[in-house]
Amino acid sequence: MATFLFTLLVVFFIARFVLPVVLRIVVGNFIKKQARRYGQAAGGSPFGSPFEPAQPRSNGNASTGEVHVDYVPPRQKPQPPKDFKGGDYVDFEEVK
């Protein structure tokens, strides 16, 4: 009976004090790894300080205050459908 109570006491202390610390470390490392993976996929620094301004890409010929656009898609004017001959007639009846 004493060995059962001692075993139960040891399991209780492990579950109460050791398990939360271990889980905090394991889950914290997992979250950091996932943040690093998705941050790199998005092209940013995963753990950059939120209070520091973002570092702009240095371009040799661009001066301060100028904007450089790599690609501007061509604009297309919307073309009306050729078979459109007006709308449908809706009978209106005033209700009082």
C-alpha positions in Angstrom: 0.0 0.0 0.0 2.9 2.4 0.8 4.5 1.8 -2.6 1.3 2.6 -4.3 0.9 5.8 -2.4 4.5 6.7 -3.1 4.1 6.0 -6.8 0.9 8.0 -6.9 2.6 10.9 -5.1 5.6 10.8 -7.6 3.2 10.7 -10.6 1.2 13.6 -9.2 4.4 15.8 -8.7 5.6 15.0 -12.2 2.3 15.8 -13.7 1.9 19.0 -11.6 5.4 20.5 -11.8 7.5 18.9 -14.5 5.0 18.3 -17.3 3.9 22.0 -17.7 7.6 23.1 -18.0 8.4 20.4 -20.6 5.2 21.2 -22.6 5.9 24.9 -22.5 9.4 24.3 -23.9 8.2 21.8 -26.6 5.2 23.9 -27.7 7.3 27.1 -27.7 9.9 25.6 -29.9 7.3 24.3 -32.3 5.6 27.7 -32.5 9.0 29.4 -33.2 9.8 26.8 -35.9 6.4 27.4 -37.6 6.7 31.1 -37.4 10.2 31.0 -38.9 8.9 28.7 -41.7 5.9 30.9 -42.6 7.9 34.2 -42.1 10.6 33.0 -44.6 7.9 31.9 -47.0 6.4 35.4 -46.9 9.8 37.0 -47.4 10.1 38.7 -44.1 12.1 38.3 -40.9 10.1 36.0 -38.6 11.3 37.5 -35.3 12.1 41.1 -36.3 11.4 43.7 -33.7 7.9 45.3 -34.3 9.2 48.6 -33.1 12.0 48.9 -35.7 11.2 50.3 -39.1 11.4 47.8 -42.0 14.7 47.9 -43.9 14.1 48.9 -47.5 15.8 47.1 -50.3 18.8 49.0 -51.3 18.8 50.0 -55.0 22.0 51.5 -56.3 20.4 54.2 -58.6 17.3 55.1 -56.5 17.6 58.2 -54.3 15.8 58.8 -51.1 12.0 59.5 -51.5 11.7 57.9 -54.9 9.5 54.9 -55.6 10.7 52.1 -57.9 8.0 49.9 -59.5 9.2 46.7 -61.0 6.0 45.8 -63.0 2.9 47.6 -64.0 0.2 45.4 -65.5 -1.3 46.7 -68.7 -4.8 48.2 -68.4 -7.6 46.8 -70.5 -10.8 48.7 -71.1 -13.9 46.7 -70.3 -15.7 46.0 -73.6 -19.5 45.9 -73.5 -21.1 42.7 -74.8 -22.1 43.0 -78.5 -25.4 41.1 -78.2 -26.9 43.3 -75.5 -30.0 45.1 -76.8 -31.3 46.7 -73.6 -32.9 45.4 -70.4 -36.0 43.5 -69.7 -39.3 45.3 -69.2 -40.6 45.2 -65.6 -44.3 45.9 -65.2 -44.7 48.4 -62.3 -47.8 48.6 -60.3 -48.1 51.1 -57.5 -49.3 49.7 -54.2 -51.0 52.0 -51.7 
